[in-house]
Amino acid sequence: MTDSDDRTARAWNQVQLNWWAYDEVYAACSRQPRKAWRLLCRIADLAATEELTGDLGAGPLETFIRDHAPAFIGQIERRAAQQERFRRALRSVRLPRATDAVSLRLFALGVEPIDVPPEKKWQAG
């Protein structure tokens, strides 16, 4: 076995040991938005690499924004103004192109508009 193989196997085991955290973050994004917000902010604080920052944005942060952006837009804007990692994570979020006020504010923060029909009631085409 090579050192690289050993490192990969150990890392895979670490991920599996902590898989519960993935489930907890996504469950909070769906059902507990205040808890999710706290978790997302802390994850951004701890995201030490570009890959982790991108994963945060394209994963749970995008889910959170799609479900809860109208209620949290002010907090999202404040956090983006205060923390570079959070701003970088926002650049990995993709949201249907829309013209409502919340979507426009998110696009101004770097969220990427994509050409698919809006999915949420709060978005206007």
C-alpha positions in Angstrom: 0.0 0.0 0.0 1.3 3.5 -0.9 1.2 6.4 1.5 -1.3 8.0 -0.8 -3.6 5.0 -0.6 -3.3 5.0 3.2 -4.1 8.7 3.4 -7.2 8.2 1.2 -8.5 5.3 3.2 -8.0 7.2 6.5 -9.7 10.3 5.1 -12.7 8.2 3.9 -13.1 6.7 7.4 -13.0 10.2 8.9 -15.8 11.3 6.6 -17.9 8.3 7.4 -17.4 8.8 11.1 -18.8 12.4 10.8 -21.5 11.8 8.2 -24.1 12.6 10.9 -23.1 16.2 10.6 -24.1 16.4 7.0 -27.6 15.0 7.9 -27.9 17.5 10.8 -26.9 20.5 8.7 -29.4 19.7 5.9 -32.2 18.9 8.4 -31.7 22.2 10.0 -31.7 24.0 6.6 -35.1 22.4 6.0 -36.8 22.6 9.4 -34.8 24.9 11.7 -33.7 28.0 9.9 -32.3 29.9 12.9 -30.2 26.9 13.9 -29.2 26.4 10.2 -28.1 30.1 10.1 -25.9 29.6 13.1 -24.4 26.4 11.7 -23.7 28.0 8.3 -22.0 31.0 9.8 -19.8 28.7 11.9 -19.0 26.4 9.0 -17.9 29.5 7.0 -15.7 30.5 9.9 -14.0 27.1 9.8 -13.8 26.6 6.0 -10.0 26.7 5.7 -9.8 25.9 1.9 -11.4 27.1 -1.3 -12.9 23.7 -1.8 -14.6 23.8 1.6 -15.9 27.3 1.0 -17.2 26.2 -2.4 -18.8 23.1 -1.0 -20.6 25.2 1.7 -22.0 27.5 -1.0 -23.0 24.9 -3.5 -24.5 22.7 -0.7 -26.2 23.7 2.5 -25.9 27.5 1.9 -27.7 27.2 -1.4 -30.4 25.0 0.2 -30.8 27.5 3.0 -31.1 30.5 0.6 -33.6 28.8 -1.6 -35.8 28.0 1.3 -35.3 31.0 3.6 -33.8 34.0 1.8 -36.7 36.4 2.3 -36.5 36.0 6.0 -32.7 36.2 6.2 -31.7 38.5 3.4 -30.5 41.2 5.8 -28.4 38.8 7.8 -27.0 37.3 4.6 -26.0 40.8 3.5 -24.4 41.7 6.8 -22.5 38.5 7.0 -21.2 38.9 3.5 -20.0 42.4 4.3 -18.2 41.1 7.4 -16.6 37.9 6.2 -14.6 37.1 3.1 -15.2 33.3 3.3 -18.9 33.8 3.5 -18.7 36.1 0.4 -16.7 33.4 -1.4 -19.3 30.8 -0.5 -22.1 32.9 -1.9 -20.3 32.8 -5.3 -20.9 29.1 -5.4 -24.7 29.4 -4.8 -26.9 29.2 -7.9 -30.4 30.5 -8.0 -33.0 30.7 -10.8 -32.8 34.0 -12.6 -35.5 36.2 -11.2 -36.4 39.9 -10.8 -37.9 40.1 -7.3 -36.1 42.3 -4.8 -34.6 39.4 -2.7 -33.1 37.7 -5.8 -31.6 40.9 -7.0 -30.0 41.5 -3.6 -28.6 38.0 -3.7 -27.2 38.4 -7.2 -25.6 41.7 -6.1 -23.7 39.6 -3.5 -22.3 37.2 -6.1 -25.0 34.5 -6.2 -25.0 33.1 -9.7 -28.3 33.4 -11.7 -29.1 30.4 -13.7 -31.6 30.1 -16.6 -34.2 27.8 -15.1 -37.7 28.7 -14.0 -38.0 30.0 -10.4 -38.9 27.2 -8.0 -40.0 29.2 -5.0 -43.0 31.4 -4.5 -40.9 34.3 -3.3 -39.1 34.5 -6.7 -40.5 36.5 -9.6 -39.5 35.5 -13.1 
